[in-house]
Amino acid sequence: MIFKHLKFALLFICIFSIGKLAIGQESDIAERIDIKPRPAKKFYSSNSLDASIFSTSTLQRPGVSKLSTLRFSYFFNFGFNFNYDFNKNFGVFTGIGIKNIGFIDKIGDSTIKRRVYTIGAPVGIKFGNLKKRTYGFVGCGVDFAFNYKEKGFIKRGNKDKFNEWFSDRTELIMPYVFAGISLDPGIAFKIQYYPTNFMNTDYTETSSGVLPVVTRPYAGYNVNLILLSVGFDIRYTKAGTPKAVLVAAN
């Protein structure tokens, strides 16, 4: 009976000694290892801010100077932005995107819709609370037109339309400037202005017939697009999330 109690006492002493040794080793590791937060990511990608576009223009043609009829487009506007935040309040961005932009011209009972698909790149700066997506932004960019579509119809009449790839009817290169604001949780509003003429006034058409006639259908036109974009700041790579890493102390 005494021998049995002695065995339990020896077993308890062994377990206690092993546990104490393990705790001592764990404390020693904790002293040699420093747990620090990884610096917040500064580079990340996001979608462009052109989900839906409302557009008008300052339209001038012979005998007319006005703002053109409001136009709305949601297809196909898509792109990506690439962002670099220097800190939580200031950053820069660029990107690439496709936009559906144009204007509507009304002449009496006739309506003519002209639009282009463009691919382009913005360059801008952001300032505000970038982590909470509450910030302002300004910048500039350039679009390249690659598809032109023109649709015309008389009220309650048939529609005539056509489209051309890499058309000469518009300018190929379309620079612009923009400014906007993003509000928590990331709803963005952007105003965009194109200072150059949308139409190519030197474009010519030659009529078919015995005596072909050369005309310049867009002579006298001066069209500067004004866009209001509504989009969402959706980040595909999350920025500013601290992660724990183990750094061996020297």
VOGU-3710 file (C-alpha; in Angstrom, 3 decimals, decimal comma):
1> mifkhlkfal> 0,000/0,000/0,000  2,830/2,380/0,908  4,662/1,362/-2,289  1,548/2,203/-4,349  1,301/5,718/-2,828  5,022/6,199/-3,433  4,575/5,441/-7,161  1,829/8,088/-7,448  4,004/10,638/-5,660  6,928/9,966/-8,023
11> lficifsigk> 4,595/10,232/-11,069  3,245/13,585/-9,827  6,791/14,933/-9,293  7,774/13,907/-12,860  4,722/15,538/-14,433  5,233/18,730/-12,422  8,905/18,901/-13,445  8,120/18,403/-17,166  5,411/21,077/-17,045  7,699/23,541/-15,343
21> laigqesdia> 10,419/22,882/-17,926  7,959/23,451/-20,797  6,747/26,737/-19,279  10,329/27,875/-18,877  11,105/27,127/-22,528  7,941/28,951/-23,683  8,905/32,034/-21,659  12,382/31,949/-23,177  10,910/31,831/-26,727  8,590/34,733/-25,926
31> eridikprpa> 11,580/36,791/-24,807  13,447/36,069/-28,043  10,518/36,646/-30,408  8,831/40,012/-30,900  5,292/40,081/-32,344  4,810/43,196/-34,421  2,036/44,346/-36,810  2,920/44,205/-40,477  2,871/47,655/-42,034  -0,410/48,440/-43,813
41> kkfyssnsld> -0,436/47,609/-47,499  0,081/50,707/-49,595  -0,548/49,299/-53,071  -3,909/47,824/-54,012  -6,293/47,506/-56,931  -9,924/48,557/-57,181  -12,622/49,043/-59,779  -12,936/52,276/-61,748  -15,569/54,795/-60,672  -17,585/54,896/-63,913
51> asifststlq> -20,413/52,410/-63,321  -23,156/54,755/-64,591  -22,585/57,891/-66,652  -24,862/60,896/-67,171  -23,575/63,073/-69,993  -24,337/66,330/-71,719  -22,189/68,713/-73,748  -21,669/72,316/-74,695  -22,912/72,012/-78,268  -22,240/74,564/-80,958
61> rpgvsklstl> -23,239/74,155/-84,611  -24,325/76,699/-87,226  -27,102/78,758/-85,677  -27,140/76,838/-82,360  -25,308/77,136/-79,036  -26,721/75,118/-76,150  -26,336/72,303/-73,652  -27,283/69,065/-75,356  -29,992/66,695/-74,120  -29,018/64,619/-71,073
71> rfsyffnfgf> -27,821/61,116/-71,939  -27,487/58,088/-69,635  -25,317/55,005/-70,141  -24,533/52,042/-67,923  -23,275/49,582/-70,570  -20,452/49,111/-71,094  -18,519/51,087/-68,461  -15,865/49,068/-66,677  -12,247/49,248/-65,573  -9,610/48,891/-62,883
81> nfnydfnknf> -7,692/51,395/-60,798  -4,255/50,853/-59,289  -3,738/52,784/-56,060  -0,767/53,747/-53,911  -1,430/55,357/-50,522  1,463/57,262/-48,987  -0,444/57,394/-45,704  -4,035/57,176/-44,483  -4,853/60,646/-45,881  -3,060/60,930/-49,233
91> gvftgigikn> -2,602/58,684/-52,236  -2,266/58,499/-56,007  -3,903/56,280/-58,594  -3,979/55,363/-62,250  -5,821/52,658/-64,154  -7,404/51,511/-67,368  -11,061/51,448/-68,363  -13,683/51,331/-71,106  -16,412/53,979/-71,293  -19,555/54,569/-73,346
101> igfidkigds> -19,708/58,341/-73,910  -21,494/60,674/-76,321  -24,243/63,253/-76,757  -27,778/63,710/-78,092  -28,601/66,415/-80,617  -32,216/67,433/-81,265  -33,087/69,312/-84,446  -36,816/70,023/-84,579  -38,593/66,644/-84,567  -35,353/64,836/-85,380
111> tikrrvytig> -33,027/63,278/-82,819  -29,450/62,209/-83,489  -27,498/60,176/-80,935  -23,750/59,942/-81,318  -21,531/57,884/-79,060  -18,137/56,214/-78,915  -16,622/53,407/-76,923  -13,252/54,480/-75,579  -10,377/52,878/-73,750  -8,295/55,151/-71,584
121> apvgikfgnl> -6,256/55,791/-68,480  -6,640/58,352/-65,667  -3,953/59,754/-63,362  -5,062/61,373/-60,126  -4,519/62,124/-56,457  -6,752/61,331/-53,465  -6,980/63,190/-50,168  -9,107/62,519/-47,101  -9,871/59,450/-45,015  -8,809/56,780/-47,494
131> kkrtygfvgc> -9,441/53,839/-45,174  -13,095/54,811/-44,663  -13,480/55,724/-48,362  -14,340/59,345/-47,524  -12,100/61,462/-49,692  -11,852/63,871/-52,608  -9,899/63,297/-55,807  -8,747/65,255/-58,863  -6,805/64,389/-61,963  -6,651/64,087/-65,717
141> gvdfafnyke> -6,566/61,382/-68,331  -6,892/60,467/-71,976  -9,374/58,287/-73,865  -8,923/56,631/-77,254  -12,078/56,121/-79,346  -12,335/52,702/-80,996  -16,023/52,334/-81,962  -18,438/55,003/-83,203  -22,223/54,673/-83,420  -24,708/57,140/-84,837
151> kgfikrgnkd> -28,478/56,743/-84,572  -31,013/59,117/-86,083  -34,782/59,157/-86,158  -37,749/61,460/-86,618  -40,369/61,493/-83,866  -42,556/58,372/-84,216  -40,516/57,387/-87,275  -38,095/54,662/-88,252  -34,541/54,705/-86,925  -31,422/54,829/-89,064
161> kfnewfsdrt> -28,224/53,719/-87,405  -24,718/52,526/-88,147  -21,459/51,979/-86,316  -17,837/52,055/-87,410  -14,640/50,697/-85,895  -11,865/53,272/-85,531  -13,998/55,884/-87,256  -12,671/59,198/-88,543  -15,946/60,908/-87,653  -14,683/61,727/-84,160
171> elimpyvfag> -11,312/62,673/-82,792  -9,212/59,627/-81,940  -7,555/61,110/-78,837  -9,825/62,641/-76,197  -8,049/64,199/-73,176  -10,056/65,137/-70,086  -9,879/66,494/-66,552  -11,933/65,324/-63,587  -12,782/65,948/-59,943  -14,937/64,033/-57,522
181> isldpgiafk> -15,741/62,805/-54,057  -16,195/59,423/-52,414  -18,562/59,034/-49,451  -18,676/56,236/-46,892  -19,150/53,336/-47,617  -17,576/54,098/-51,022  -20,210/55,752/-53,238  -18,298/57,989/-55,643  -19,416/60,962/-57,750  -17,117/62,271/-60,479
191> iqyyptnfmn> -17,408/65,211/-62,903  -15,391/64,858/-66,088  -14,809/67,479/-68,797  -13,382/67,047/-72,312  -11,859/70,352/-73,507  -11,329/69,184/-77,114  -13,954/68,762/-79,824  -15,780/65,418/-79,856  -16,452/65,582/-83,611  -13,845/65,658/-86,373
201> tdytetssgv> -14,806/68,756/-88,361  -12,459/67,780/-91,214  -14,273/64,507/-91,883  -15,650/64,285/-95,435  -18,263/62,166/-97,172  -18,605/61,599/-100,889  -22,079/60,968/-102,296  -22,627/58,295/-104,924  -23,942/59,230/-108,333  -22,926/60,535/-111,701
211> lpvvtrpyag> -21,554/63,686/-110,133  -20,160/62,799/-106,675  -20,432/65,579/-104,115  -17,980/65,919/-101,230  -19,451/67,264/-97,987  -18,231/67,886/-94,454  -21,200/66,810/-92,273  -19,635/68,001/-89,004  -18,279/71,337/-90,232  -19,081/74,055/-87,717
221> ynvnlillsv> -19,612/71,594/-84,857  -17,879/72,139/-81,538  -18,866/69,605/-78,879  -17,266/69,442/-75,427  -18,534/66,543/-73,340  -19,455/66,956/-69,666  -19,915/63,741/-67,685  -21,241/62,914/-64,234  -20,215/59,404/-63,191  -21,660/57,460/-60,270
231> gfdirytkag> -19,723/54,436/-59,082  -18,512/52,420/-56,129  -15,034/52,198/-54,628  -14,727/48,402/-54,499  -11,252/47,251/-53,505  -10,084/43,884/-54,782  -6,965/43,915/-52,589  -7,748/45,132/-49,100  -5,546/47,991/-47,950  -4,534/48,922/-44,428
241> tpkavlvaan> -5,194/45,559/-42,710  -2,564/44,821/-40,075  -1,289/41,246/-39,987  0,815/39,666/-37,219  4,279/38,476/-38,170  7,016/36,972/-36,039  10,257/38,912/-36,062  13,229/37,321/-34,322  14,785/39,747/-31,866  18,460/40,453/-32,227
//
